[in-house]
Amino acid sequence: MASGQTSRYGLSQWQPEDKVLREEFNGDNGKVDAALGGLADQMDTKAGQADLDGVKTQLATKAAQSALNSLSASVTAGLAKKYGTDNSYIKTGSYVGDGTFVRSITVGFRPSLVMIFSMDCDNTDYNHAFLLGDDSVQVVIPIKFRTKICQDWLQFTDTGFTLHLETTSYSHFNSQDLSFYYIALK
C-alpha cells in the first residue's frame, strides 16, 4: 500500500518498503488517463477553434475577392457597353505632312475630340501650330495671324478623322514634310 500521494493528482507514491497494490496502480492509471484525456479534449477544442477561425478567414477573403471580382466585372461591362471592348480611350500619334488637301488618320475608333499640333511649323505659308475640335467646330491657332474658328477642317469617321483643308496655296495641318502630332479622345 502506498505511503503517500502526489499533491496535484493524488497519485500513489511508494517507499521501498511499501507493497504495490494493483488497485492503487490501476487507480493511478485511471487518473492519468482522465487527465491526459482532458488535455486531449482541450487541444481538440483549441485546434477546432483554430481551424474554424482559419475557415472563417478563408471565407472572408474569398467573399472579399468575390465582391471585388463582381465589381470589376460590372465596371468592365459598363465601360465595354459605353466605349467598346478595345479599352482605347486615348490615342496619340504623329504623321508627316504630304501637302495634300485631304488627309485621313486612323486611330481605331470614332473620336469625340482631336488635338493636332506641330512643333516644326514656321511663319511661312500660314502654317498653324494647333487645332482643337470635334466633328462640328474647330479652333485653329496660327503661328503668325489671328485665331480662326472653322467648321469644315475636321471630320470624324468610325476609325479616326479626316482633315479637309482649304484648297489654297497652303495646306495647314498637312504641310509637306512637316511633322504633326495628334491626341484623339474617344
Beta strands, then each sheet from edge to edge (+ up, - down):
strand 1: 4-5
strand 2: 12-13
strand 3: 90-96
strand 4: 102-106
strand 5: 113-118
strand 6: 128-133
strand 7: 138-142
strand 8: 148-150
strand 9: 154-157
strand 10: 160-164
strand 11: 179-185
sheet 1: 1+ 2-
sheet 2: 3+ 11- 5+ 6- 7+ 8-
sheet 3: 4+ 10- 9+
end
